Amino acid sequence: MRQNPSFTLASEEGVKRLIREHPWMTIVSATDAAGLVASHYPVLLDETANGIVLLTHVGRPDEVVHELGRHEVMVIVQGPHGYISPGWYDANPAVPTWNFVTAHLYGTPELLDADENLRVLEALVDHFEDPMPEPRRMRGTPENSAYADRIAAGTVGLRIPITRFVAKNKMSQNRPDETVDRIIGELEGDGPYASPALAAEMRRTHEALRAARA
């Protein structure tokens, strides 16, 4: 991903926030047998680790197709994004653009044993079930436990220590404040390109920029 100094997201904590808030990711491998391979899985941060460490799983035989453990993979996380019309700028000639926040994370996966894999699967289920009014657990009952053991056998758990990342937060930082406010207003409206999530991300970015200038 080509970087632009105006839009670089260099903060490890900023990337961690992106991962926490957008845990559906794309895993890309450059394999010897099949060339480029991509799969999509939910990913959690290992909050006990130093740096950025991802926890996830793949369904068999994806670990073979991706040749996991043999080489570095790229994991792509994508946050809010959307079309920005030139009509939201001013009366001057302009072209449209696309605002977005994304990160490319690089590391070599470690394949987990059966017990560790089960713990990762349980953590994933708990993470997404916790907000539910009546959370379902993988091993909440003997019947659930037996079923979970059968399902887990068809998966492979992964721990991916991230050794480097490239991240970009393009939120109209090159536009004056009045234009930014107009863009946010359009994104918060009811037009064809309204996006409250992108508006919130822009607000977060520009509030930090304005505070730094104050």
C-alpha positions as CSV (number, residue, x, y, z in Angstrom):
1,M,0.0,0.0,0.0
2,R,1.5,3.3,-1.1
3,Q,1.9,5.7,1.8
4,N,1.2,9.4,1.9
5,P,2.7,11.3,4.9
6,S,-0.6,13.2,5.3
7,F,-2.5,10.0,5.8
8,T,-0.1,7.7,7.6
9,L,-1.4,5.8,10.6
10,A,1.8,5.1,12.5
11,S,0.4,4.5,16.0
12,E,0.4,0.9,17.2
13,E,-2.5,1.8,19.5
14,G,-4.4,3.3,16.6
15,V,-3.9,0.0,14.7
16,K,-5.0,-2.0,17.7
17,R,-8.2,0.1,18.0
18,L,-8.9,-0.6,14.3
19,I,-8.5,-4.3,14.9
20,R,-10.8,-4.3,18.0
21,E,-13.5,-2.4,16.2
22,H,-13.3,-4.3,12.9
23,P,-12.4,-7.9,13.6
24,W,-13.4,-9.4,10.2
25,M,-10.1,-9.6,8.2
26,T,-8.6,-11.0,5.0
27,I,-5.6,-13.3,5.2
28,V,-3.4,-13.3,2.1
29,S,-0.7,-15.9,1.4
30,A,1.8,-16.1,-1.5
31,T,2.0,-19.9,-1.8
32,D,4.3,-22.2,-3.7
33,A,1.5,-24.5,-4.9
34,A,-1.4,-22.2,-5.7
35,G,0.1,-18.7,-6.0
36,L,-1.9,-16.0,-4.2
37,V,-4.5,-17.3,-1.8
38,A,-7.0,-15.2,0.3
39,S,-9.4,-16.2,3.0
40,H,-11.6,-14.3,5.4
41,Y,-11.9,-14.9,9.2
42,P,-12.7,-13.2,12.5
43,V,-9.6,-12.1,14.4
44,L,-9.0,-11.1,18.0
45,L,-6.1,-9.3,19.6
46,D,-4.1,-11.1,22.2
47,E,-4.5,-8.5,24.8
48,T,-1.8,-10.1,27.0
49,A,1.0,-9.9,24.5
50,N,3.5,-7.2,23.8
51,G,3.1,-5.6,20.4
52,I,0.3,-6.7,18.0
53,V,-0.5,-10.4,18.1
54,L,-3.5,-11.8,16.4
55,L,-5.5,-14.9,17.4
56,T,-7.8,-16.7,14.9
57,H,-8.5,-20.0,13.3
58,V,-9.1,-21.4,9.8
59,G,-11.2,-24.3,8.7
60,R,-9.4,-27.3,7.4
61,P,-7.9,-27.6,4.8
62,D,-7.2,-23.8,4.6
63,E,-4.0,-24.3,6.7
64,V,-2.7,-26.5,3.8
65,V,-3.9,-24.3,1.0
66,H,-2.3,-21.2,2.7
67,E,0.9,-23.2,3.6
68,L,0.5,-21.7,7.0
69,G,3.6,-21.6,9.2
70,R,5.9,-21.8,6.2
71,H,6.0,-18.1,5.2
72,E,4.8,-14.7,6.1
73,V,1.2,-13.7,5.5
74,M,-0.5,-10.4,5.1
75,V,-3.6,-9.7,7.1
76,I,-5.8,-6.8,5.9
77,V,-8.1,-5.0,8.3
78,Q,-10.6,-2.5,6.9
79,G,-12.4,0.2,8.8
80,P,-15.1,2.6,7.7
81,H,-14.8,3.9,4.2
82,G,-16.9,5.7,1.6
83,Y,-17.3,7.9,-1.4
84,I,-16.7,11.7,-1.0
85,S,-18.3,13.8,-3.6
86,P,-16.6,16.9,-5.0
87,G,-19.9,18.7,-4.5
88,W,-19.2,18.6,-0.8
89,Y,-16.1,20.7,-1.1
90,D,-16.8,24.1,-2.6
91,A,-17.6,25.7,-6.0
92,N,-14.0,25.3,-7.2
93,P,-13.1,22.5,-9.7
94,A,-12.5,19.3,-7.8
95,V,-12.5,15.5,-8.3
96,P,-14.2,12.9,-6.0
97,T,-12.2,10.8,-3.6
98,W,-12.7,7.8,-1.2
99,N,-12.0,8.1,2.5
100,F,-10.9,5.1,4.4
101,V,-8.9,3.6,7.2
102,T,-7.1,0.3,6.7
103,A,-4.0,-1.6,7.8
104,H,-1.8,-4.3,6.2
105,L,-0.3,-6.5,8.9
106,Y,2.6,-8.9,8.3
107,G,3.7,-12.0,10.3
108,T,4.3,-15.7,10.2
109,P,1.5,-17.7,11.7
110,E,2.1,-20.2,14.5
111,L,-0.2,-23.2,14.4
112,L,-1.7,-24.0,17.7
113,D,-2.2,-27.4,19.3
114,A,-5.7,-28.8,19.9
115,D,-6.1,-27.4,23.4
116,E,-4.9,-23.9,22.4
117,N,-7.1,-24.0,19.3
118,L,-10.1,-24.7,21.5
119,R,-9.3,-21.8,23.8
120,V,-9.1,-19.5,20.8
121,L,-12.4,-20.7,19.5
122,E,-14.0,-20.2,22.9
123,A,-12.5,-16.7,23.1
124,L,-13.9,-15.8,19.7
125,V,-17.4,-17.1,20.6
126,D,-17.3,-15.4,24.0
127,H,-16.2,-12.1,22.4
128,F,-19.1,-12.0,20.0
129,E,-21.7,-13.5,22.2
130,D,-21.0,-11.3,25.3
131,P,-23.3,-8.4,24.0
132,M,-26.2,-10.8,23.4
133,P,-29.0,-10.9,26.0
134,E,-28.6,-14.6,26.5
135,P,-25.0,-15.4,25.4
136,R,-24.4,-18.9,24.0
137,R,-21.2,-20.6,25.0
138,M,-19.2,-23.3,23.2
139,R,-19.1,-25.5,26.3
140,G,-22.0,-24.2,28.4
141,T,-23.6,-27.7,28.6
142,P,-22.3,-31.3,28.2
143,E,-24.1,-31.4,24.9
144,N,-22.5,-28.1,23.8
145,S,-19.1,-29.4,24.9
146,A,-19.3,-32.6,22.9
147,Y,-20.5,-30.7,19.8
148,A,-17.7,-28.1,20.3
149,D,-15.1,-30.8,20.4
150,R,-16.3,-32.2,17.1
151,I,-16.4,-28.8,15.4
152,A,-13.0,-27.8,16.8
153,A,-11.4,-30.9,15.1
154,G,-12.2,-29.3,11.8
155,T,-10.3,-26.1,12.5
156,V,-6.7,-25.0,13.1
157,G,-6.0,-22.3,15.6
158,L,-3.4,-19.6,14.7
159,R,-1.3,-17.1,16.6
160,I,0.2,-14.4,14.4
161,P,2.8,-12.1,15.9
162,I,2.9,-9.0,13.7
163,T,6.4,-8.0,12.9
164,R,5.5,-4.9,10.8
165,F,2.5,-3.1,9.5
166,V,1.6,-0.4,7.0
167,A,-1.6,1.6,7.9
168,K,-3.4,4.5,6.3
169,N,-6.1,6.8,7.7
170,K,-7.4,9.0,4.9
171,M,-10.0,11.3,6.3
172,S,-9.7,14.5,4.3
173,Q,-6.7,15.8,6.4
174,N,-5.7,17.8,3.3
175,R,-8.9,19.9,3.4
176,P,-9.7,23.0,5.4
177,D,-11.8,22.7,8.5
178,E,-14.9,24.2,7.0
179,T,-14.8,21.6,4.1
180,V,-14.2,18.8,6.6
181,D,-17.2,19.9,8.6
182,R,-19.3,20.0,5.4
183,I,-18.2,16.5,4.5
184,I,-19.0,15.1,7.9
185,G,-22.4,16.8,7.7
186,E,-23.2,15.1,4.4
187,L,-22.0,11.7,5.8
188,E,-24.3,12.1,8.7
189,G,-27.3,13.1,6.5
190,D,-29.7,11.0,4.5
191,G,-28.1,11.2,1.0
192,P,-27.1,8.3,-1.2
193,Y,-23.5,8.2,0.3
194,A,-24.4,8.8,4.0
195,S,-22.2,6.8,6.4
196,P,-22.5,7.5,10.1
197,A,-19.5,5.2,10.8
198,L,-17.3,7.1,8.4
199,A,-18.5,10.4,9.8
200,A,-17.6,9.3,13.3
201,E,-14.1,8.2,12.1
202,M,-13.6,11.6,10.5
203,R,-14.7,13.4,13.7
204,R,-12.2,11.3,15.7
205,T,-9.4,12.1,13.4
206,H,-10.1,15.8,13.1
207,E,-10.8,16.4,16.7
208,A,-7.3,15.0,17.4
209,L,-5.8,17.2,14.7
210,R,-7.5,20.4,16.0
211,A,-6.5,19.6,19.6
212,A,-2.9,19.2,18.5
213,R,-3.0,22.6,16.7
214,A,-4.6,24.4,19.7
